[in-house]
Amino acid sequence: MDRMLNPKLKLPKPPRPAHPLCPERVTLEVHLVRMMGMMNGLYHSAAALFQVMPGWLRFLESRRLIDADTRRKVTADLLPLHATLLRIWEGYTNDPCLYRQGQLWLADAEKALPTHP
């Protein structure tokens, strides 16, 4: 997100994702910045993409493609990005729903798969 303020800032090399199907924070952040850039203004699309991450991780876990530890690790890795997005959405007064929904992200991300007897 710092790149939005300083376009000449060199991007860090993204770390390897925890799993090939899981988002990695640096790459996801770059993608979201491009979506919310001045020329695109896809704030709702960026919000939808970020909001779906907890459900995507639970889906991967439900199909045994990742385990609960990997889901928690990826979620923890996305927390700084979540905090940054909340600040952006709070200032985006065209649609206050983005901020309100963003506040619910952490509770959604902490949900585990339901256990079946």
DOKE-152175 format. One line per 4 residues: their letters; for each residue x, y, z of C-alpha. Coordinates in nm, 2 decimals. Each point is the difference from the previous one (the first is absolute). Layout:
<tivexs>
a	X/Y/Z  ... $
</tivexs>
This chain:
<tivexs>
mdrm	0.00/0.00/0.00  0.30/0.23/0.05  0.05/-0.02/-0.37  -0.32/0.19/-0.06 $
lnpk	0.16/0.29/0.18  0.35/-0.05/-0.14  -0.01/-0.15/-0.36  0.38/-0.02/-0.02 $
lklp	0.02/-0.22/0.30  0.16/-0.33/-0.09  -0.22/-0.30/0.08  0.15/-0.27/0.23 $
kppr	0.04/-0.35/-0.15  -0.31/-0.20/0.10  0.06/-0.29/0.24  -0.10/-0.35/-0.10 $
pahp	-0.37/-0.06/0.08  -0.09/-0.25/0.28  -0.17/-0.20/-0.27  -0.03/0.06/-0.38 $
lcpe	-0.38/0.05/0.03  0.03/0.24/0.30  0.04/0.38/-0.04  0.33/0.15/0.10 $
rvtl	-0.02/0.34/0.15  0.25/0.20/-0.21  -0.14/-0.12/-0.33  -0.36/0.04/0.11 $
evhl	0.08/0.35/0.12  0.16/0.10/-0.33  -0.31/-0.13/-0.18  -0.24/0.18/0.23 $
vrmm	0.20/0.33/-0.05  -0.03/-0.03/-0.37  -0.37/-0.06/0.03  -0.05/0.30/0.22 $
gmmn	0.24/0.23/-0.19  -0.11/0.33/-0.13  -0.06/-0.13/-0.36  -0.19/-0.30/0.11 $
glyh	-0.20/0.09/0.31  -0.12/-0.36/0.05  -0.05/0.04/0.37  -0.30/-0.23/0.01 $
saaa	0.18/-0.27/-0.20  0.30/0.02/0.22  -0.21/-0.01/0.32  -0.19/-0.31/-0.14 $
lfqv	0.33/-0.17/-0.08  0.14/0.06/0.35  -0.33/-0.09/0.17  -0.02/-0.34/-0.17 $
mpgw	0.35/-0.11/0.13  -0.12/-0.16/0.33  -0.27/-0.20/-0.19  0.25/-0.11/-0.26 $
lrfl	0.24/-0.12/0.27  -0.28/-0.19/0.17  -0.09/-0.15/-0.33  0.35/-0.12/-0.06 $
esrr	0.01/-0.15/0.35  -0.34/-0.17/-0.05  0.15/-0.17/-0.31  0.31/-0.10/0.20 $
lida	0.22/0.21/-0.23  0.14/0.19/0.30  -0.02/-0.07/0.37  -0.13/0.22/0.28 $
dtrr	0.35/0.12/0.09  0.06/0.12/-0.36  -0.33/0.18/0.00  0.08/0.17/0.33 $
kvta	0.35/0.09/-0.12  -0.13/0.16/-0.33  -0.26/0.19/0.20  0.26/0.13/0.24 $
dllp	0.21/0.11/-0.30  -0.29/0.20/-0.14  -0.07/0.19/0.32  0.23/0.30/-0.07 $
lhat	-0.16/0.03/-0.35  -0.34/-0.01/0.17  0.09/0.28/0.23  0.12/0.21/-0.29 $
llri	-0.31/-0.07/-0.20  -0.22/0.10/0.29  0.17/0.34/0.01  -0.05/0.04/-0.37 $
wegy	-0.37/-0.11/0.01  -0.06/0.23/0.30  0.10/0.30/-0.21  -0.19/-0.12/-0.30 $
tndp	-0.32/0.19/0.08  -0.18/-0.09/-0.33  -0.10/-0.33/0.15  0.02/-0.04/0.38 $
clyr	-0.10/-0.37/-0.04  0.35/-0.08/-0.11  0.13/0.10/0.34  -0.28/-0.17/0.19 $
qgql	0.05/-0.33/-0.18  0.38/0.04/0.04  -0.05/0.01/0.37  -0.17/-0.34/-0.01 $
wlad	0.29/-0.16/-0.19  0.20/-0.11/0.31  -0.30/-0.18/0.15  -0.06/-0.18/-0.33 $
aeka	0.37/-0.08/-0.03  0.01/-0.16/0.35  -0.29/-0.24/-0.07  0.11/-0.36/-0.02 $
lpth	-0.17/-0.27/-0.20  -0.30/-0.15/0.17  0.06/-0.33/0.15  -0.23/-0.28/-0.09 $
p	-0.08/-0.28/0.26 $
</tivexs>
